Amino acid sequence: MAASERFDRDDALKPIQEALIKQGTAAIGPLRKLLQSSDLRIGDAAATVLENFDDPKVKEAVISYALRALVDPSSTKKEPLGPGFHHLEKLGKAALPAMVKAYTEMAKKPLARQNPRYLLYLVEIAAELPDRAGRPLLSQALQSPWYEVVSKAAQMIGAPGDQAAYELLIPMLNPRNVHCSGARGRFDYRLGVVGGLAVIGNRDAVEPLYHLLMSLDLPPSDQPASMREEIHPSLQKVIRGAIAKLTGEDIGKDSYRIEQWIDAYRKQRR
């Protein structure tokens, strides 16, 4: 559902929802039944009202609905975002235990039965939680076989000066240390890893990033030429940008200057 469509519908439903809230707890039972509707829009409207009641069981029911409605199976759009996404965002940390459980259950399914969009949306919500509360879910997502899930988790897991996140991400520059399958997966997930290292800001990453940049000129034999043309320039550009950010110098495109910087940094560290 497009954001504009949702806002228009919310405006139309607002008087009805306000009337239901005024009914107090008498409205809870019928509204909870509406959460089970096969029409996600009906559950969405009911959940919006139920969020106003400070009742643990009601909150649990809304979270359960939001997880079921996280992906809209009827959507024909590239991003089949369901109304549950909005509710989980609003619930914040209160929904995290259920989100972690839902992620784990989905990730345990055979690969053919997993929904990568479902996993990705959970990662996106967890990444925005305050106080880095979503890190356990993001750490789990780094082990996903879906490159888009790994990339997003890697990009969002760190913070400036975050040594723990740095130690998680550095080994992931080597595709042998991740579970993403396929030629595209082995390259695309590292867009997020490189971005995450740039956010953390540890200058120790410059040398391994430079080695990765140089290795891209020698792609694995099982990677189609058409995919090399599509992926390598993107990854190279991100690496060069990360090196420039980490060094504070515009040297990302100059191999000689990068090598000079690495040598000087090594001497400084001794």
Salt bridges, closest charged atoms under 4 A:
ASP10 OD2 - ARG6 NH1 3.02
ASP10 OD1 - ARG9 NH2 2.57
ASP39 OD2 - ARG41 NH2 3.03
ASP44 OD1 - ARG6 NH2 2.64
ASP44 OD2 - ARG9 NH1 2.77
ASP44 OD1 - HIS87 NE2 2.56
GLU51 OE2 - HIS87 ND1 2.52
GLU51 OE1 - LYS90 NZ 3.20
GLU79 OE1 - ARG117 NE 3.25
ASP131 OD2 - LYS93 NZ 2.64
GLU148 OE2 - ARG117 NH1 3.94
ASP162 OD2 - ARG135 NH2 2.11
ASP188 OD2 - ARG184 NE 3.00
ASP204 OD2 - ARG269 NH2 3.26
GLU207 OE2 - HIS211 NE2 3.50
GLU207 OE2 - ARG266 NH2 2.23
ASP222 OD2 - ARG186 NH2 2.73
GLU230 OE2 - ARG184 NH1 3.03
GLU249 OE1 - ARG257 NH2 3.90
ASP263 OD1 - ARG266 NH1 3.75
